[in-house]
Amino acid sequence: MIAVFLLGGLVLEYTRLGRYAYAIGGNETASVLSGIGVRADKTIICTLSG
């Protein structure tokens, strides 16, 4: 379980998907306006978390 938490933290900290996840979670409208593909990234995030 600790390894999964560490891996998740590393993904959020050092990958594009992690940065986008923080951006989408902070303000989805601003993410859309900044050019992030919110729909595709939300699908990937939900798939990985499931």
N, C-alpha and C positions, 0 to 999 in steps of 0.2 A: 504494500500500500504506500509505503514511503517512496519507493521508486516511481510509482505512478504520479505522486504529487510532485516529485522533483522533475520528472519529465514534462509534466504539464506546465510547471513554472518556467522551465527552460524554453518551451515552445512559445509561451506568452511573452517572454522577455526578448528572445532573439530571432523570431521569425516574422515575416510579413503578415502571416495570418494572425499572429498574436497582437501585433500593432493594430491591425484592422478590427480585431475583436474588441479591444479597448475603445477604439474610436466609435464603433457601432454601438457599444454599450453606453458610451457617454452621451452621444447625440446622433441619432440615426439620420436625421435630416441633414445635418452638417456633413456627415459621411457621404451621403448621396451627392451633395453639392460639390464635394472635394474630389469626386471621381471614383470612389470605392464602389465596387460591384456588391452592394449590400445583400441582394437576394442570394447570389451564389455563395458569398462568404457565410451568411447565416445558415445556409443549407449544410455547408462543410462543417461549421462549428457544431451544429445540432447533431450531425451524423457522428462526429468524433466523440461528443459527450455522451451519446447513447451507447 
